[in-house]
Structures are given as C-alpha cells and as structure tokens.
Amino acid sequence: MYVFAKKYDYQQDVISLSIIVSLLLALVTISLVLNQFPAP
C-alpha cells in the first residue's frame, strides 16, 4: 500500500479519504452486526 501511495503521490488525499470511508463503513457494519445479538 505504501508503494502504491508513493507511486501515485498526487492521489494521496484520495487514498486517505478512501481509508477513512472504509473505516467508517467497517464501524457501521460492526455496530449493525453486534445489534443483531442480545446484550450480555
């Protein structure tokens, strides 16, 4: 991933934004999955 970022250095902001969006989607997905199970 580091090599990719260095090769397309002008897309650094796009890559960073993509990572942030991916993390947010992951958090939402985890929250939804956890909500399917009853609280301990």
C-alpha distance matrix in Angstrom:
0.0 3.8 5.5 5.1 6.2 8.7 9.9 10.7 11.8 14.6 12.6 11.3 14.0 13.3 9.7 11.4 14.2 12.4 11.1 14.7 16.3 14.5 15.7 19.1 19.5 18.7 21.4 23.8 23.5 24.0 27.0 28.5 28.2 29.8 32.5 33.5 34.7 37.8 37.3 38.4
3.8 0.0 3.8 5.4 5.1 6.2 8.6 10.0 10.1 13.5 12.4 10.4 13.6 13.9 10.6 11.7 15.1 14.2 12.8 15.9 18.2 16.9 17.7 21.0 22.0 21.3 23.5 26.2 26.2 26.6 29.3 31.1 31.0 32.3 35.0 36.3 37.4 40.2 39.5 40.4
5.5 3.8 0.0 3.8 5.4 5.1 6.1 8.6 9.6 13.1 12.5 11.6 15.2 15.1 12.3 14.2 17.4 16.3 15.5 18.9 20.7 19.5 20.7 23.9 24.6 24.1 26.6 29.0 28.8 29.5 32.3 33.9 33.7 35.2 37.9 39.0 40.2 43.2 42.7 43.6
5.1 5.4 3.8 0.0 3.8 5.5 5.1 6.2 8.3 11.1 9.8 9.6 13.0 12.2 9.5 12.2 14.9 13.5 13.4 16.9 18.2 17.2 19.0 22.0 22.3 22.3 25.0 27.0 26.9 27.9 30.7 32.0 32.0 33.8 36.3 37.3 38.8 41.9 41.6 42.9
6.2 5.1 5.4 3.8 0.0 3.8 5.5 5.3 5.6 8.6 7.4 6.2 9.8 9.9 7.4 9.5 12.5 12.1 11.9 14.9 16.8 16.4 17.8 20.6 21.5 21.7 24.0 26.1 26.5 27.5 29.9 31.5 31.9 33.5 35.8 37.1 38.7 41.5 41.0 42.4
8.7 6.2 5.1 5.5 3.8 0.0 3.8 5.5 4.9 8.7 9.2 8.2 12.0 12.8 10.9 12.6 15.8 15.7 15.5 18.4 20.4 20.1 21.4 24.1 25.2 25.4 27.5 29.8 30.2 31.1 33.5 35.2 35.5 37.0 39.4 40.8 42.2 45.1 44.4 45.6
9.9 8.6 6.1 5.1 5.5 3.8 0.0 3.8 5.7 8.6 9.1 9.7 13.4 13.4 11.9 14.5 17.1 16.6 17.0 20.1 21.5 21.2 23.0 25.7 26.3 26.7 29.2 31.1 31.3 32.5 35.0 36.3 36.7 38.5 40.8 41.9 43.6 46.6 46.2 47.5
10.7 10.0 8.6 6.2 5.3 5.5 3.8 0.0 3.8 5.5 5.5 7.1 10.4 10.0 9.3 12.2 14.3 14.0 15.2 17.9 19.1 19.3 21.3 23.6 24.2 25.1 27.5 29.1 29.5 31.0 33.4 34.5 35.2 37.1 39.1 40.4 42.2 45.2 44.9 46.5
11.8 10.1 9.6 8.3 5.6 4.9 5.7 3.8 0.0 3.8 5.3 5.3 8.8 9.9 9.4 11.2 13.7 14.4 15.2 17.4 19.2 19.8 21.3 23.4 24.6 25.5 27.5 29.3 30.2 31.5 33.5 35.0 35.9 37.5 39.5 41.1 42.8 45.6 44.9 46.5
14.6 13.5 13.1 11.1 8.6 8.7 8.6 5.5 3.8 0.0 3.8 5.5 7.6 8.6 9.6 11.4 13.0 14.1 15.7 17.5 18.8 20.0 21.8 23.4 24.6 26.0 27.9 29.3 30.4 32.0 33.8 35.1 36.3 38.0 39.7 41.4 43.4 46.1 45.5 47.4
12.6 12.4 12.5 9.8 7.4 9.2 9.1 5.5 5.3 3.8 0.0 3.8 5.5 5.1 6.2 8.6 9.9 10.5 12.4 14.3 15.3 16.4 18.5 20.0 21.0 22.5 24.5 25.8 26.7 28.5 30.3 31.5 32.7 34.5 36.2 37.7 39.8 42.6 42.2 44.1
11.3 10.4 11.6 9.6 6.2 8.2 9.7 7.1 5.3 5.5 3.8 0.0 3.8 5.4 5.1 6.1 8.5 9.8 10.6 12.4 14.2 15.3 16.6 18.5 20.0 21.1 22.7 24.5 25.6 27.0 28.8 30.4 31.5 33.0 34.8 36.6 38.4 41.0 40.3 42.1
14.0 13.6 15.2 13.0 9.8 12.0 13.4 10.4 8.8 7.6 5.5 3.8 0.0 3.8 5.4 5.1 6.1 8.5 9.9 10.5 12.2 14.1 15.4 16.5 18.2 19.9 21.2 22.6 24.2 25.7 27.0 28.6 30.2 31.6 33.0 35.0 37.0 39.5 38.8 40.8
13.3 13.9 15.1 12.2 9.9 12.8 13.4 10.0 9.9 8.6 5.1 5.4 3.8 0.0 3.8 5.5 5.1 6.1 8.7 9.9 10.4 12.1 14.3 15.3 16.3 18.2 20.0 21.0 22.2 24.2 25.7 26.8 28.3 30.1 31.5 33.2 35.4 38.1 37.7 39.9
9.7 10.6 12.3 9.5 7.4 10.9 11.9 9.3 9.4 9.6 6.2 5.1 5.4 3.8 0.0 3.8 5.4 5.0 6.3 8.7 9.9 10.5 12.4 14.3 15.3 16.4 18.5 20.1 20.9 22.5 24.4 25.7 26.8 28.5 30.3 31.8 33.8 36.6 36.1 38.0
11.4 11.7 14.2 12.2 9.5 12.6 14.5 12.2 11.2 11.4 8.6 6.1 5.1 5.5 3.8 0.0 3.8 5.4 5.2 6.3 8.7 9.9 10.7 12.5 14.3 15.3 16.7 18.6 20.0 21.2 22.8 24.5 25.8 27.1 28.8 30.8 32.5 35.0 34.3 36.1
14.2 15.1 17.4 14.9 12.5 15.8 17.1 14.3 13.7 13.0 9.9 8.5 6.1 5.1 5.4 3.8 0.0 3.8 5.4 5.1 6.1 8.5 9.9 10.6 12.2 14.1 15.4 16.6 18.2 19.9 21.2 22.6 24.3 25.7 27.1 29.0 31.1 33.6 33.1 35.2
12.4 14.2 16.3 13.5 12.1 15.7 16.6 14.0 14.4 14.1 10.5 9.8 8.5 6.1 5.0 5.4 3.8 0.0 3.8 5.5 5.1 6.1 8.6 9.9 10.5 12.1 14.3 15.3 16.3 18.2 19.9 21.0 22.3 24.2 25.7 27.2 29.4 32.2 32.0 34.1
11.1 12.8 15.5 13.4 11.9 15.5 17.0 15.2 15.2 15.7 12.4 10.6 9.9 8.7 6.3 5.2 5.4 3.8 0.0 3.8 5.5 5.1 6.2 8.7 9.9 10.5 12.4 14.3 15.2 16.4 18.4 20.0 20.9 22.4 24.3 26.0 27.8 30.5 29.9 31.8
14.7 15.9 18.9 16.9 14.9 18.4 20.1 17.9 17.4 17.5 14.3 12.4 10.5 9.9 8.7 6.3 5.1 5.5 3.8 0.0 3.8 5.4 5.1 6.2 8.6 9.8 10.6 12.4 14.2 15.4 16.6 18.5 20.0 21.1 22.7 24.8 26.6 29.0 28.2 30.3
16.3 18.2 20.7 18.2 16.8 20.4 21.5 19.1 19.2 18.8 15.3 14.2 12.2 10.4 9.9 8.7 6.1 5.1 5.5 3.8 0.0 3.8 5.4 5.1 6.1 8.5 9.9 10.6 12.2 14.2 15.3 16.5 18.2 19.9 21.1 23.0 25.2 27.7 27.5 29.9
14.5 16.9 19.5 17.2 16.4 20.1 21.2 19.3 19.8 20.0 16.4 15.3 14.1 12.1 10.5 9.9 8.5 6.1 5.1 5.4 3.8 0.0 3.8 5.5 5.1 6.1 8.7 9.9 10.4 12.2 14.2 15.3 16.3 18.2 19.9 21.4 23.4 26.2 26.1 28.2
15.7 17.7 20.7 19.0 17.8 21.4 23.0 21.3 21.3 21.8 18.5 16.6 15.4 14.3 12.4 10.7 9.9 8.6 6.2 5.1 5.4 3.8 0.0 3.8 5.5 5.0 6.2 8.7 9.8 10.5 12.3 14.3 15.2 16.4 18.3 20.2 21.8 24.4 23.8 25.7
19.1 21.0 23.9 22.0 20.6 24.1 25.7 23.6 23.4 23.4 20.0 18.5 16.5 15.3 14.3 12.5 10.6 9.9 8.7 6.2 5.1 5.5 3.8 0.0 3.8 5.4 5.1 6.3 8.6 9.9 10.6 12.4 14.3 15.4 16.6 18.8 20.8 23.1 22.6 24.9
19.5 22.0 24.6 22.3 21.5 25.2 26.3 24.2 24.6 24.6 21.0 20.0 18.2 16.3 15.3 14.3 12.2 10.5 9.9 8.6 6.1 5.1 5.5 3.8 0.0 3.8 5.5 5.1 6.1 8.5 9.8 10.5 12.2 14.1 15.3 16.9 19.2 22.0 22.1 24.6
18.7 21.3 24.1 22.3 21.7 25.4 26.7 25.1 25.5 26.0 22.5 21.1 19.9 18.2 16.4 15.3 14.1 12.1 10.5 9.8 8.5 6.1 5.0 5.4 3.8 0.0 3.8 5.5 5.1 6.1 8.5 9.9 10.5 12.1 14.1 15.6 17.4 20.2 20.1 22.2
21.4 23.5 26.6 25.0 24.0 27.5 29.2 27.5 27.5 27.9 24.5 22.7 21.2 20.0 18.5 16.7 15.4 14.3 12.4 10.6 9.9 8.7 6.2 5.1 5.5 3.8 0.0 3.8 5.5 5.1 6.1 8.6 9.9 10.5 12.2 14.5 16.0 18.3 17.7 20.0
23.8 26.2 29.0 27.0 26.1 29.8 31.1 29.1 29.3 29.3 25.8 24.5 22.6 21.0 20.1 18.6 16.6 15.3 14.3 12.4 10.6 9.9 8.7 6.3 5.1 5.5 3.8 0.0 3.8 5.5 5.1 6.2 8.6 9.9 10.5 12.7 15.0 17.3 17.3 20.1
23.5 26.2 28.8 26.9 26.5 30.2 31.3 29.5 30.2 30.4 26.7 25.6 24.2 22.2 20.9 20.0 18.2 16.3 15.2 14.2 12.2 10.4 9.8 8.6 6.1 5.1 5.5 3.8 0.0 3.8 5.4 5.1 6.2 8.6 9.9 11.0 13.3 16.3 16.9 19.5
24.0 26.6 29.5 27.9 27.5 31.1 32.5 31.0 31.5 32.0 28.5 27.0 25.7 24.2 22.5 21.2 19.9 18.2 16.4 15.4 14.2 12.2 10.5 9.9 8.5 6.1 5.1 5.5 3.8 0.0 3.8 5.5 5.1 6.1 8.5 10.0 11.4 14.2 14.2 16.4
27.0 29.3 32.3 30.7 29.9 33.5 35.0 33.4 33.5 33.8 30.3 28.8 27.0 25.7 24.4 22.8 21.2 19.9 18.4 16.6 15.3 14.2 12.3 10.6 9.8 8.5 6.1 5.1 5.4 3.8 0.0 3.8 5.5 5.2 6.1 8.8 10.4 12.5 12.3 15.0
28.5 31.1 33.9 32.0 31.5 35.2 36.3 34.5 35.0 35.1 31.5 30.4 28.6 26.8 25.7 24.5 22.6 21.0 20.0 18.5 16.5 15.3 14.3 12.4 10.5 9.9 8.6 6.2 5.1 5.5 3.8 0.0 3.8 5.5 5.1 6.6 9.4 12.0 12.9 16.0
28.2 31.0 33.7 32.0 31.9 35.5 36.7 35.2 35.9 36.3 32.7 31.5 30.2 28.3 26.8 25.8 24.3 22.3 20.9 20.0 18.2 16.3 15.2 14.3 12.2 10.5 9.9 8.6 6.2 5.1 5.5 3.8 0.0 3.8 5.4 5.3 7.3 10.7 12.0 14.5
29.8 32.3 35.2 33.8 33.5 37.0 38.5 37.1 37.5 38.0 34.5 33.0 31.6 30.1 28.5 27.1 25.7 24.2 22.4 21.1 19.9 18.2 16.4 15.4 14.1 12.1 10.5 9.9 8.6 6.1 5.2 5.5 3.8 0.0 3.8 5.3 5.6 8.1 8.5 11.0
32.5 35.0 37.9 36.3 35.8 39.4 40.8 39.1 39.5 39.7 36.2 34.8 33.0 31.5 30.3 28.8 27.1 25.7 24.3 22.7 21.1 19.9 18.3 16.6 15.3 14.1 12.2 10.5 9.9 8.5 6.1 5.1 5.4 3.8 0.0 3.8 5.4 7.1 8.1 11.5
33.5 36.3 39.0 37.3 37.1 40.8 41.9 40.4 41.1 41.4 37.7 36.6 35.0 33.2 31.8 30.8 29.0 27.2 26.0 24.8 23.0 21.4 20.2 18.8 16.9 15.6 14.5 12.7 11.0 10.0 8.8 6.6 5.3 5.3 3.8 0.0 3.8 6.7 9.3 12.2
34.7 37.4 40.2 38.8 38.7 42.2 43.6 42.2 42.8 43.4 39.8 38.4 37.0 35.4 33.8 32.5 31.1 29.4 27.8 26.6 25.2 23.4 21.8 20.8 19.2 17.4 16.0 15.0 13.3 11.4 10.4 9.4 7.3 5.6 5.4 3.8 0.0 3.8 6.4 8.7
37.8 40.2 43.2 41.9 41.5 45.1 46.6 45.2 45.6 46.1 42.6 41.0 39.5 38.1 36.6 35.0 33.6 32.2 30.5 29.0 27.7 26.2 24.4 23.1 22.0 20.2 18.3 17.3 16.3 14.2 12.5 12.0 10.7 8.1 7.1 6.7 3.8 0.0 3.8 6.4
37.3 39.5 42.7 41.6 41.0 44.4 46.2 44.9 44.9 45.5 42.2 40.3 38.8 37.7 36.1 34.3 33.1 32.0 29.9 28.2 27.5 26.1 23.8 22.6 22.1 20.1 17.7 17.3 16.9 14.2 12.3 12.9 12.0 8.5 8.1 9.3 6.4 3.8 0.0 3.8
38.4 40.4 43.6 42.9 42.4 45.6 47.5 46.5 46.5 47.4 44.1 42.1 40.8 39.9 38.0 36.1 35.2 34.1 31.8 30.3 29.9 28.2 25.7 24.9 24.6 22.2 20.0 20.1 19.5 16.4 15.0 16.0 14.5 11.0 11.5 12.2 8.7 6.4 3.8 0.0
